[in-house]
Amino acid sequence: MMEISVQQAALLLLISAVVAIVTRRLRLPYSVGLVAAGIVLALLPFSPVVNLTKNLLFAVLLPPLIFEAAFSLDWPQLRADLPLVLVLASLGVVLSAGVTTAGMHFLTHWPWASALVFGALISATDPVSVIAAFKGTNVRGRLRGLVEGESLFNDGTAAVLFAICVAAATGTPVSAWEVSLRLVVVIGGSLVCGAVVAYAALLLAGRTEELFVELTFTTAAAYGSFLLAEDLHLSGVLATLVAGLILGNTRAMKYIPDADRQGIQSFWEYAAFVANSLVFLLIGIRVGREHFLRGWLAVFVAIVLILLSRAIAVYPCCGLFARTRLRVSMRHQHVLFWGGLRGALALALALSLPPEVPERESIVSTSFAVVAFSIFVQGMTMKPMLRRFDEVPE
């Protein structure tokens, strides 16, 4: 069943193009403009009936966004900072989820099961929102690599946490051994899926000099790695991340001429633009249809907890590396803290919750409110903050 028609997609892309022009002239973040446009659309009587669902996000929109980001990552820099990125993406996510869970239970009196599920799905930073925010700042170098790398890698931890918490919320017993095994299987299996699909695409692409055929192989790698991992109940984000890193590596792409490589890069930048536009417009449309006033206390508490838990995740984890070559300056730690945006991934997980999860509607509504705050408040203030730290030119 199609969740978005060709006519609807064309209309949304036309709107996104107009928003891109307006936001550039107003010097606003593109993602903020798209969400605002989506909210306005939702309030109009002729608003397009399109829903942001997990199927639409995972099957259509997320693979090109993750692949393009990974394809463009500075692998030597990421490899140098990999221990720090992995600690932020694992220990940081667990700490964040724990603080959020405890806070939602004690301050809003949600059942433990509901608080656990919400803490798991909202704990990881969202690669779509983070990458969109930083693309509009022209930030390069280590800082951007750390922020984007963490947002791409933490999906594996969050996916395992979410699956465990949903199982607990629906009455399925889960042991510590099963948790550990599941984590190893998800991470290891996702890495293998991404690597196998990427090297298969490279092998085939190296046998042709046709740009469009090479583009087809990279497209198959992006979607194939993601969907294969998801079908095997692994992490599609991790699998596509690995595929993009392999195909974006200069040495791995030695079989493809430089001119064709530029064409591939341009194609994926456009594909990411299209997917990005649709994601944020659809988020705005759904936010515009939510009624947050009914659960204002839970929303307020959740926003405070998200910021507190992010601080507890970032500063101690970076402190572990304070006396090593991976030391992170305090101003970069502040950017990591404030740049931990939540977005489409959290919403997709919230919408996929089974009906028997306690407080399901409150979890979904609160998740949308947190994402709206993240995009508007954190997204709007990201560039001024970076400018104050001399990270972007005036």
Steps between C-alpha positions, in 0.01 A plus 500: 500500500658828388531755780585785263390544139701646213275807499547554873877457474516748211296756695718462810819534294366816337426642845846399621664682209313820588591454868867459402495837322321676788716355777821591316385861467390511864817317610301234681584128524337311214366225728330758725334661199375164377346404835337843527361460146369156593320641806337768282397234249340292776284797601368556147169338393662349189801354681638186325406183686848353544619330816858456616515127576783266585456319167523820296802622695690171502412372154528825302644805676768393747737290281608787268550735795723259690687385189580853381620603847724195530623535140617854582652426842869566550601140574859571621367752753215272607739206541725710725204597720322163483554402869343828615213473250423144609498594870260789430283271286483220757563612859360845418174355367460270803561787745257723314230232490544426870464862611197558275332180616540578870388859455186415302400238759552710812399842366205415273400173671514303177523122557856365489424320174387819325791703638746231387364496146504879474852521643626246246343654190592861584851438636694487174574810294339491158734487197243668273454805723866525602635479146239749374594747774873478435474515121362850536796618707794419269682345798780265400772306676499303823195660661266414215644150480437441870141627493401320181695184583331465838154554354561232237650240735265531796209346312626149574494553876164679490343228283600227744386703801168574331435135410580390857278765658207427269533130583499584872202735458296231327582236762777305322777401746853601393820384674837677521651226281237558231566874510876453455453244225251721319738795510785295352274351231351837398833682477697214346224397261440857385870554428513178298186590301638840408843369406371211288257717305759779450776271372254324269402840356867597462577175322220559250565874460863431415390303193336797328587856400137611470419764763131412514580135559740597778230719653261206487745282691550763772121542527462124536770506768331779697153346500616139488719525810229684695210272407704181535602595854145602594357174360747311720392712804836676508584871466440642154672825595822320601496281189455797265760697696755226433401477133534875456837511677638222281369645174604852597855397584735627230707181488191283483371709207822473300318295236270794424636801305522836684248664265248225570566530873405868485180405320421242769563757773268754333227238454504403868502863613181553301345176626574608858345842430178339376477256790588770750231731364229235523601389850485845657183605318328182620626559855350850484166372370477247783610752765231740374236234562610416855330642809783555746303702757329187631833360617691823561655379826647187342628709208668756726658232719616303195673803343682578826601136540625475141734793555612374842558146376694627198730697731552193719580297188742746335715653772592183699565300180728772364662523843617140464731619220616823668860379540532330162562612143119485450437782746200714402513873577229637727344711226475194275338312788243780524427457127467123542255561784283755320537332160343174619177552306212253498295441187347255257652182642345556842165572337515187285573286806219667697250443219604133478408430864243221540160604641550302822787724618369708794460874431569445129318815385674712762839360390428585134372851578790577736751372244364739237517789747863422588592479131325832431695664784823343376457621143372849578694599812824303465499513120439876492775576753764262366655738248520798740662273757759377251565854386558607858757221533666613173410174328324658201576816301285808538 
